[in-house]
Amino acid sequence: MKDLIEYITKSLVDKPEAVAVGQKMEGNLTVLELRVSKDDYGKIIGKQGKTVKALRTLLSAACAKNGLKFSLEVVE
C-alpha cells in the first residue's frame, strides 16, 4: 500500500524526489504518513480536499480486497 501511495503522489507533484511515505502501527491500524515539499502541499490536498480524499478512497479500496486497515495522513 505504501508503494501505491508513493507512486500516485510522485505522479501528481512537481518535485517527486521530495515525496516520502512513512509507515507506523497503531494497534491493528497501519498509518501511512505522506510528506511532500511545501510547494506541492496544495496539489496533494486539492480543492476542498478532493485529491487527498481520492487517495484515501483508493487506499481503502485496495485494503478491502486484502482485509487490511490503513489510514493516510498528510504531514507537513
C-alpha positions in Angstrom: 0.0 0.0 0.0 2.9 2.3 0.8 4.2 1.8 -2.8 0.8 2.6 -4.3 0.5 5.9 -2.5 4.1 6.8 -3.3 3.7 6.1 -7.0 0.5 8.1 -7.3 1.8 11.0 -5.3 5.0 11.2 -7.4 2.9 11.4 -10.5 0.9 14.4 -9.1 3.7 16.7 -7.8 6.3 18.9 -9.4 9.1 17.6 -7.1 8.8 13.8 -7.0 12.2 13.5 -5.3 10.7 15.2 -2.2 7.9 12.6 -1.7 8.4 10.4 1.3 5.9 7.9 2.7 6.4 6.7 6.3 4.6 3.8 8.0 3.7 3.3 11.6 1.4 0.9 13.5 -1.3 2.0 15.9 -2.9 -1.2 17.2 -4.3 -3.1 14.2 -4.3 0.0 12.0 -1.4 1.0 9.8 -0.9 4.7 9.4 0.8 6.0 6.3 2.4 9.4 6.7 2.8 11.3 3.4 5.4 14.1 3.2 5.8 16.4 0.2 7.6 19.7 -0.4 5.9 22.8 0.7 5.3 23.9 -2.9 3.4 20.7 -3.7 1.4 20.6 -0.5 -1.6 22.3 -2.1 -1.6 19.9 -5.0 -1.9 16.9 -2.7 -4.7 18.4 -0.7 -6.5 19.7 -3.7 -9.5 22.0 -3.9 -11.7 21.3 -0.8 -9.5 18.3 0.0 -10.7 16.3 -3.1 -7.3 15.0 -4.1 -6.4 13.6 -0.7 -9.9 12.2 -0.3 -9.4 10.4 -3.7 -6.1 9.0 -2.4 -7.8 7.7 0.7 -10.6 6.1 -1.3 -8.0 4.3 -3.5 -6.2 3.1 -0.4 -9.3 1.9 1.3 -10.4 0.0 -1.9 -7.0 -1.7 -2.2 -7.1 -2.6 1.5 -10.6 -4.0 1.4 -9.5 -6.6 -1.1 -6.8 -7.8 1.2 -8.6 -7.4 4.5 -6.2 -4.8 5.9 -6.7 -1.5 7.7 -4.8 1.6 6.6 -5.1 5.3 7.2 -3.4 8.2 5.3 -2.2 11.4 6.9 -0.5 14.3 5.1 2.3 15.6 7.3 4.0 19.0 6.8 
